[in-house]
Amino acid sequence: MMLREFDQEQPLEVYAFYWANNPALKRHGQRMHLVVLYQGHDGLGVVAEDECEIVDPSVDGFVLRRSGSGGDIFVHWAADKDDLLDRLIDHDPGAMAEFQRRLREGRS
């Protein structure tokens, strides 16, 4: 899946997406996308559906998981194991290097 933020020209690859499930939030019910915001970024950032357009809707390689909050989240295979997704969200040192290694090497 690829998206383009409305104020950017460069498309971004989506590595996970979920629906915000908190009625107290302004974006309750919106699809949220986890992306690498720019080259060299050390983790994943969030882009809400009202901030972007989907330019490639393909979700090949995603797996459906249950998030920590109990909702559904679709996760790219490379971020699916060893709590890597959580580490990328937390900008854990080394997580991005491990993620990029998995992407380079492909599925085993």
N, C-alpha and C positions, 0 to 999 in steps of 0.2 A: 504494500500500500504506500502511496506517495501523496503528499499534500503540498499545497503552496499557501503560505500565509498571505493574507491580502496585501500587506505592506512590503512583501519581499518578492523577488523574481525567482530565486533559486528554490526548486522543490526540495522537500525533506522526506526521507524515508521514515515510515512509522514502524516502531518496534513493539508497541503494545497499544491497545485501546480498550476503553471501558466507558461505562455511562456513570456520570456523577450521580450519587444516590444519597443526597443529604438535602432535605427540604429547606434547611437554613441557608444553603448556598445559592447565590445568584444563578449559577449554572446548573442547578439541579435538573437531572434528566438529559443533559447534553452529553454527547460523545466527546471524550477527552482522549487525546493522542499523545503518546510518549515518543519523543524524537530526540535526535542529537541536533541541538539548535544551530551549531556551527562547527566547522572542522577544528579540531583541537579541544572541543568542549569535553570536560571530564565526567560527564554523566548525562542523564536524560532530563529533558524539560517537557513541560506540558503545553500543548496547543489545543484550545477548545474549538469545537466545531464552528462556532460563530466567528472565529478569527481566521478561517482558512477555507479553501476549497480542495476537494479530493481530486487529484489529477490522474491517479491510477488506483482503482478500487480493489485490485487483486489482493487476496489474503492468503495466497499459497504460503505454506510454511508456518502458519500460525496455529497455536494450540489453545483450546479453551481451558481456562483454569478458574478456580474460585479465589477471589482476592481476600486480603486480610479483613476487609470490611464485610465479606460475605457475598459480594456481588460478582458477576461474571467479568472476566478480563481475558482478552485475546492477546497472547504473548508470542512473539517471534521465537522460533525454535532455538536460536543462538542465545537468548536471554532466559530460557526456561529452566535450566538446572542450577543447582548449588546456590540458590538465593541470589543469583546474579542480577535479576531484575531489581530487587530491593537494593542491592549494593549500587547499581547504576543510578537509581533514584536518589540515593543518599550521597552520591558522588564519592564513593569509597575509593581510596587510592588503589590502583591496580585493576579495578573492575572494568574500566574501558579497555585497557590492554588485553584482558582476558576475553572480553566481548569481541574485539577486533580480531584476535587470534582465531576464535571460533568461526567468525564470518569468513576469514581467509581460508581456513582449512575445510570448511563445509561440514555437512553432517557426516557422522561416522556410523 
